[in-house]
Amino acid sequence: MEESVKEILAVGKPSLVMHAMEPGMKLAKQLAEYFGLKYPFCTMSNKAKMAQLFDQHQVSVPRQINASTVDQVIKSGIMNKLPIITKQCIGSGCEGVYECNSIEQVEQVFSKMINTVSRKHNHATLLVQECVRGVECFVNTVTVSKQKNKIGRAHV
């Protein structure tokens, strides 16, 4: 942990510490404690809460809505640029994630996923996001004053 603290302090004091995968949980908790921050338990599996935290700390995320009906998705205007991504609000990785290119596909996903139970969670709403194309990389970063500073290694 000492090495991580030194690297972080080189760019500034963080306002948020989160883990991306289970192995990082212990270090993230230790770093949050060290910096006197509240650790956001379980937010990485709660995609909606994670996006809210990112927004509060000025980390860019795709436009998204929580919706319990297809009508809410249509009224939001998010379907103006297809495809969109529809996913469970609670889950890990690609579990329950669908790319939708039409309203019919959104209807299919909602009829299949809404109010289903997985991992003891009732999916009363789904997260609907703009689709972002490209390679997804997980990088240990520290964001200070909207400047991102890489720490450690990237995982592609």
GROMACS elastic network, one bead per residue, 0.5 to 0.9 nm:
[ bonds ]
;  ai    aj funct       b0    kb
    1     4     6  0.51408   500
    1     5     6  0.62398   500
    1     6     6  0.87222   500
    1    27     6  0.67915   500
    1    30     6  0.77431   500
    1    31     6  0.75695   500
    2     5     6  0.51220   500
    2     6     6  0.62713   500
    2     7     6  0.87434   500
    3     6     6  0.51802   500
    3     7     6  0.63167   500
    3     8     6  0.86665   500
    4     7     6  0.51585   500
    4     8     6  0.61093   500
    4     9     6  0.85520   500
    4    27     6  0.89041   500
    4    31     6  0.82865   500
    4   151     6  0.80359   500
    4   152     6  0.85180   500
    5     8     6  0.50806   500
    5     9     6  0.59921   500
    5    10     6  0.84982   500
    5    31     6  0.72996   500
    5    34     6  0.85445   500
    6     9     6  0.52010   500
    6    10     6  0.62090   500
    7    10     6  0.52122   500
    7    11     6  0.72192   500
    7   151     6  0.67420   500
    7   152     6  0.87580   500
    8    11     6  0.56487   500
    8    12     6  0.62591   500
    8    13     6  0.69492   500
    8    14     6  0.76273   500
    8   141     6  0.86764   500
    8   142     6  0.65825   500
    8   149     6  0.87737   500
    8   151     6  0.75781   500
    9    13     6  0.59668   500
    9    14     6  0.84674   500
   10    13     6  0.86934   500
   11    14     6  0.88170   500
   11   142     6  0.75299   500
   11   143     6  0.83519   500
   11   144     6  0.70108   500
   11   149     6  0.70619   500
   12   142     6  0.82550   500
   12   143     6  0.84642   500
   12   144     6  0.61899   500
   12   145     6  0.89469   500
   13    35     6  0.73684   500
   13   142     6  0.87003   500
   13   144     6  0.72189   500
   14    17     6  0.70636   500
   14    32     6  0.88244   500
   14    35     6  0.75505   500
   14    37     6  0.85857   500
   14   142     6  0.66718   500
   14   143     6  0.68132   500
   14   144     6  0.63834   500
   15    32     6  0.89819   500
   15    35     6  0.84819   500
   15    37     6  0.70194   500
   15    57     6  0.73511   500
   15   143     6  0.83732   500
   15   144     6  0.79979   500
   16    32     6  0.75494   500
   16    37     6  0.69259   500
   16    38     6  0.79762   500
   16    39     6  0.77869   500
   16    40     6  0.84706   500
   16    53     6  0.83673   500
   16    54     6  0.87967   500
   16    57     6  0.73225   500
   16   142     6  0.88276   500
   16   143     6  0.86914   500
   17    28     6  0.59803   500
   17    29     6  0.77807   500
   17    31     6  0.70547   500
   17    32     6  0.57178   500
   17    37     6  0.76109   500
   17    38     6  0.83958   500
   17    39     6  0.66739   500
   17    40     6  0.78379   500
   17   142     6  0.86013   500
   18    24     6  0.84200   500
   18    25     6  0.77432   500
   18    28     6  0.58480   500
   18    29     6  0.80714   500
   18    32     6  0.83412   500
   18    39     6  0.72694   500
   18    40     6  0.69043   500
   18    41     6  0.84882   500
   18    43     6  0.80268   500
   18    44     6  0.76313   500
   19    22     6  0.72216   500
   19    23     6  0.82072   500
   19    24     6  0.52310   500
   19    25     6  0.54102   500
   19    26     6  0.86518   500
   19    27     6  0.81887   500
   19    28     6  0.57588   500
   19    29     6  0.85332   500
   19    43     6  0.88110   500
   19    44     6  0.70414   500
   20    23     6  0.84670   500
   20    24     6  0.67142   500
   20    25     6  0.79478   500
   20    44     6  0.63360   500
   20   138     6  0.78275   500
   20   140     6  0.88810   500
   21    24     6  0.56847   500
   21    25     6  0.70155   500
   21    44     6  0.79470   500
   22    25     6  0.53184   500
   22    26     6  0.81766   500
   23    26     6  0.70000   500
   23    27     6  0.81580   500
   24    27     6  0.54857   500
   24    28     6  0.59956   500
   24    29     6  0.86041   500
   25    28     6  0.50923   500
   25    29     6  0.61099   500
   25    30     6  0.85984   500
   26    29     6  0.52498   500
   26    30     6  0.62620   500
   26    31     6  0.86836   500
   27    30     6  0.50236   500
   27    31     6  0.60536   500
   27    32     6  0.85039   500
   28    31     6  0.51060   500
   28    32     6  0.60512   500
   28    33     6  0.85282   500
   28    39     6  0.78520   500
   29    32     6  0.51347   500
   29    33     6  0.61626   500
   29    34     6  0.85513   500
   29    38     6  0.89448   500
   29    39     6  0.62308   500
   29    40     6  0.89464   500
   29    41     6  0.89044   500
   30    33     6  0.51370   500
   30    34     6  0.60732   500
   30    35     6  0.86844   500
   31    35     6  0.61513   500
   31    36     6  0.84257   500
   31    37     6  0.83408   500
   32    35     6  0.52642   500
   32    36     6  0.59762   500
   32    38     6  0.64562   500
   32    39     6  0.57658   500
   33    36     6  0.50104   500
   33    37     6  0.59882   500
   33    38     6  0.74651   500
   33    39     6  0.76431   500
   34    37     6  0.77267   500
   38    41     6  0.89678   500
   40    43     6  0.59138   500
   40    44     6  0.86873   500
   40    50     6  0.88657   500
   40    53     6  0.87293   500
   41    44     6  0.81463   500
   42    45     6  0.58669   500
   42    46     6  0.66754   500
   42    50     6  0.89814   500
   43    47     6  0.69611   500
   43    48     6  0.83314   500
   43    49     6  0.58685   500
   43    50     6  0.52062   500
   43    51     6  0.89787   500
   43    53     6  0.85166   500
   44    47     6  0.63146   500
   44    49     6  0.80273   500
   44    50     6  0.58602   500
   44    90     6  0.87841   500
   44    91     6  0.86106   500
   44    92     6  0.79270   500
   45    48     6  0.89305   500
   45    49     6  0.87551   500
   45    50     6  0.79249   500
   45    89     6  0.79847   500
   45    90     6  0.54516   500
   45    91     6  0.50965   500
   45    92     6  0.54744   500
   45    93     6  0.84185   500
   46    49     6  0.55099   500
   46    50     6  0.61074   500
   46    51     6  0.87071   500
   46    88     6  0.87742   500
   46    89     6  0.56864   500
   46    91     6  0.66056   500
   46    92     6  0.84268   500
   47    51     6  0.61447   500
   47    52     6  0.86531   500
   47    87     6  0.89335   500
   47    88     6  0.79998   500
   47    89     6  0.52158   500
   47    90     6  0.61150   500
   47    91     6  0.75344   500
   47    92     6  0.87436   500
   47   127     6  0.77765   500
   48    51     6  0.52168   500
   48    52     6  0.63359   500
   48    53     6  0.87739   500
   48    64     6  0.87908   500
   48    65     6  0.85509   500
   48    66     6  0.75219   500
   48    89     6  0.57563   500
   48    90     6  0.79337   500
   48   127     6  0.69033   500
   49    53     6  0.61976   500
   49    54     6  0.85951   500
   49    89     6  0.85258   500
   50    53     6  0.51390   500
   50    54     6  0.62052   500
   50    55     6  0.86141   500
   51    54     6  0.50143   500
   51    55     6  0.60984   500
   51    56     6  0.86056   500
   51    59     6  0.87125   500
   51    60     6  0.88764   500
   51    61     6  0.66933   500
   51    62     6  0.87910   500
   51    64     6  0.87454   500
   52    55     6  0.50444   500
   52    56     6  0.61589   500
   52    57     6  0.86535   500
   53    56     6  0.50719   500
   53    57     6  0.62720   500
   53    58     6  0.85637   500
   53    59     6  0.84277   500
   54    57     6  0.51565   500
   54    58     6  0.60275   500
   54    60     6  0.69740   500
   54    61     6  0.72208   500
   55    59     6  0.56346   500
   55    60     6  0.67599   500
   55    61     6  0.72436   500
   56    59     6  0.77170   500
   57   143     6  0.87325   500
   57   146     6  0.85834   500
   58   143     6  0.89595   500
   58   145     6  0.86847   500
   58   146     6  0.67036   500
   59   143     6  0.80167   500
   59   146     6  0.74235   500
   61    64     6  0.83566   500
   62   129     6  0.62936   500
   62   130     6  0.56675   500
   62   131     6  0.75028   500
   62   132     6  0.72249   500
   63    78     6  0.78349   500
   63   128     6  0.85118   500
   63   129     6  0.57082   500
   63   130     6  0.55548   500
   63   131     6  0.88781   500
   64    78     6  0.75320   500
   64   127     6  0.68078   500
   64   128     6  0.54213   500
   64   130     6  0.63889   500
   65    72     6  0.88541   500
   65    73     6  0.77045   500
   65    76     6  0.77525   500
   65    78     6  0.81154   500
   65   126     6  0.82725   500
   65   127     6  0.58305   500
   65   128     6  0.53717   500
   65   129     6  0.66204   500
   66    72     6  0.86530   500
   66    73     6  0.84639   500
   66    89     6  0.80474   500
   66   125     6  0.60445   500
   66   126     6  0.56185   500
   66   128     6  0.63035   500
   66   129     6  0.89149   500
   67    70     6  0.73186   500
   67    71     6  0.85753   500
   67    72     6  0.58507   500
   67    73     6  0.63523   500
   67   124     6  0.85002   500
   67   125     6  0.51330   500
   67   126     6  0.54275   500
   67   127     6  0.64660   500
   67   128     6  0.72066   500
   68    71     6  0.86201   500
   68    72     6  0.71740   500
   68    73     6  0.85806   500
   68   110     6  0.82152   500
   68   114     6  0.71071   500
   68   115     6  0.88088   500
   68   123     6  0.88662   500
   68   124     6  0.61284   500
   68   126     6  0.63168   500
   68   127     6  0.89914   500
   69    72     6  0.54115   500
   69    73     6  0.68831   500
   69   107     6  0.88117   500
   69   110     6  0.73570   500
   69   114     6  0.83830   500
   69   125     6  0.78179   500
   69   126     6  0.86451   500
   70    73     6  0.50589   500
   70    74     6  0.63653   500
   70    75     6  0.87364   500
   70   103     6  0.82103   500
   70   106     6  0.70040   500
   70   107     6  0.62884   500
   70   110     6  0.70257   500
   71    74     6  0.50936   500
   71    75     6  0.61343   500
   71    76     6  0.85560   500
   72    75     6  0.51658   500
   72    76     6  0.60722   500
   73    76     6  0.52889   500
   73    77     6  0.70308   500
   73    78     6  0.67242   500
   73    79     6  0.72632   500
   73   106     6  0.86464   500
   73   128     6  0.75181   500
   74    77     6  0.58189   500
   74    78     6  0.71508   500
   74    79     6  0.65403   500
   74    80     6  0.88442   500
   74   103     6  0.81593   500
   75    78     6  0.81053   500
   75    79     6  0.89354   500
   76    79     6  0.77983   500
   77    80     6  0.56204   500
   77    81     6  0.85597   500
   78    81     6  0.67032   500
   78    82     6  0.83505   500
   78    84     6  0.76573   500
   78   128     6  0.80148   500
   78   129     6  0.74830   500
   78   130     6  0.69146   500
   79    82     6  0.58492   500
   79    83     6  0.75235   500
   79    84     6  0.66838   500
   79   101     6  0.87931   500
   79   102     6  0.82440   500
   79   103     6  0.80806   500
   79   130     6  0.81881   500
   80    83     6  0.89929   500
   81    84     6  0.73781   500
   81   130     6  0.75126   500
   81   131     6  0.85184   500
   82    85     6  0.89788   500
   82   100     6  0.74831   500
   82   101     6  0.56645   500
   82   102     6  0.75264   500
   82   130     6  0.77346   500
   82   131     6  0.74318   500
   83    99     6  0.64171   500
   83   100     6  0.54212   500
   83   102     6  0.75420   500
   83   130     6  0.72906   500
   83   131     6  0.59310   500
   84    98     6  0.83680   500
   84    99     6  0.58489   500
   84   100     6  0.53513   500
   84   101     6  0.67220   500
   84   102     6  0.87227   500
   84   106     6  0.87915   500
   84   128     6  0.68243   500
   84   129     6  0.57098   500
   84   132     6  0.87242   500
   85    97     6  0.69317   500
   85    98     6  0.56542   500
   85   100     6  0.61086   500
   85   101     6  0.89788   500
   85   127     6  0.80384   500
   85   128     6  0.56151   500
   85   129     6  0.50562   500
   85   130     6  0.62220   500
   85   131     6  0.56564   500
   85   132     6  0.88603   500
   86    96     6  0.81301   500
   86    97     6  0.58506   500
   86    98     6  0.51694   500
   86    99     6  0.63594   500
   86   100     6  0.70731   500
   86   106     6  0.74880   500
   86   109     6  0.75101   500
   86   110     6  0.86499   500
   86   126     6  0.66836   500
   86   127     6  0.57645   500
   86   129     6  0.64640   500
   87    90     6  0.85280   500
   87    91     6  0.86238   500
   87    94     6  0.85198   500
   87    95     6  0.79334   500
   87    96     6  0.53904   500
   87    98     6  0.61388   500
   87    99     6  0.87447   500
   87   109     6  0.86800   500
   87   113     6  0.85924   500
   87   126     6  0.57305   500
   87   127     6  0.52769   500
   87   128     6  0.64955   500
   87   129     6  0.83924   500
   88    91     6  0.63497   500
   88    95     6  0.77585   500
   88    96     6  0.56232   500
   88    97     6  0.68022   500
   88   113     6  0.76709   500
   88   114     6  0.85567   500
   88   123     6  0.65605   500
   88   125     6  0.74980   500
   88   126     6  0.50421   500
   88   127     6  0.60095   500
   88   128     6  0.88262   500
   89   123     6  0.71480   500
   89   125     6  0.70723   500
   89   126     6  0.56311   500
   89   127     6  0.54852   500
   90   118     6  0.87287   500
   90   119     6  0.85617   500
   90   121     6  0.73391   500
   90   123     6  0.76740   500
   90   126     6  0.89269   500
   91    94     6  0.80286   500
   91    95     6  0.60683   500
   91    96     6  0.74306   500
   91   118     6  0.83763   500
   91   119     6  0.79387   500
   92    95     6  0.58337   500
   92    96     6  0.87080   500
   93    96     6  0.87314   500
   93    97     6  0.84442   500
   94    97     6  0.53922   500
   94    98     6  0.85656   500
   96   113     6  0.78439   500
   98   105     6  0.89838   500
   98   106     6  0.87631   500
   98   109     6  0.73855   500
   99   105     6  0.83912   500
   99   106     6  0.86849   500
   99   131     6  0.78867   500
  100   103     6  0.76100   500
  100   104     6  0.84019   500
  100   105     6  0.53788   500
  100   106     6  0.58722   500
  100   109     6  0.83992   500
  101   104     6  0.83289   500
  101   105     6  0.66063   500
  101   106     6  0.79899   500
  102   105     6  0.53047   500
  102   106     6  0.65468   500
  102   107     6  0.87855   500
  103   107     6  0.61531   500
  103   108     6  0.86312   500
  104   107     6  0.50347   500
  104   108     6  0.62521   500
  104   109     6  0.87517   500
  105   109     6  0.62540   500
  105   110     6  0.86119   500
  106   109     6  0.51555   500
  106   110     6  0.61524   500
  106   111     6  0.85675   500
  107   110     6  0.51363   500
  107   111     6  0.60671   500
  107   112     6  0.85062   500
  108   111     6  0.51913   500
  108   112     6  0.61144   500
  108   113     6  0.85212   500
  109   112     6  0.50659   500
  109   113     6  0.58125   500
  109   114     6  0.78667   500
  110   113     6  0.51789   500
  110   114     6  0.51670   500
  110   115     6  0.88840   500
  110   126     6  0.78216   500
  111   114     6  0.61050   500
  111   115     6  0.88717   500
  112   115     6  0.87313   500
  112   116     6  0.77952   500
  113   116     6  0.55285   500
  113   117     6  0.85398   500
  113   123     6  0.71116   500
  113   124     6  0.88268   500
  113   125     6  0.89821   500
  113   126     6  0.79730   500
  114   117     6  0.88120   500
  114   122     6  0.83140   500
  114   123     6  0.56224   500
  114   124     6  0.57144   500
  114   125     6  0.64072   500
  114   126     6  0.69341   500
  115   122     6  0.56591   500
  115   125     6  0.75353   500
  116   121     6  0.81163   500
  116   122     6  0.56584   500
  116   123     6  0.55133   500
  116   124     6  0.76290   500
  117   120     6  0.60106   500
  117   121     6  0.53033   500
  117   123     6  0.61902   500
  118   121     6  0.54027   500
  118   122     6  0.68175   500
  118   123     6  0.78430   500
  119   122     6  0.85332   500
  121   124     6  0.89382   500
  122   125     6  0.86487   500
  123   126     6  0.67519   500
  129   132     6  0.87728   500
  133   136     6  0.85764   500
  135   156     6  0.75663   500
  136   155     6  0.89187   500
  136   156     6  0.65470   500
  137   154     6  0.65694   500
  137   155     6  0.57660   500
  138   141     6  0.89906   500
  138   153     6  0.87443   500
  138   154     6  0.58049   500
  138   155     6  0.51371   500
  138   156     6  0.64268   500
  139   150     6  0.69918   500
  139   151     6  0.75137   500
  139   152     6  0.74953   500
  139   153     6  0.62990   500
  139   155     6  0.62115   500
  139   156     6  0.85390   500
  140   149     6  0.87266   500
  140   150     6  0.62017   500
  140   151     6  0.52417   500
  140   152     6  0.59212   500
  140   153     6  0.67292   500
  140   154     6  0.69137   500
  140   155     6  0.89298   500
  141   148     6  0.64870   500
  141   149     6  0.55677   500
  141   151     6  0.52556   500
  141   152     6  0.79351   500
  142   147     6  0.82700   500
  142   148     6  0.58991   500
  142   149     6  0.53004   500
  142   150     6  0.65809   500
  142   151     6  0.70271   500
  143   146     6  0.59218   500
  143   147     6  0.54653   500
  143   149     6  0.61554   500
  143   150     6  0.87572   500
  144   147     6  0.53244   500
  144   148     6  0.65979   500
  144   149     6  0.78488   500
  145   148     6  0.83587   500
  150   153     6  0.79791   500
  150   154     6  0.85628   500
  151   154     6  0.86810   500
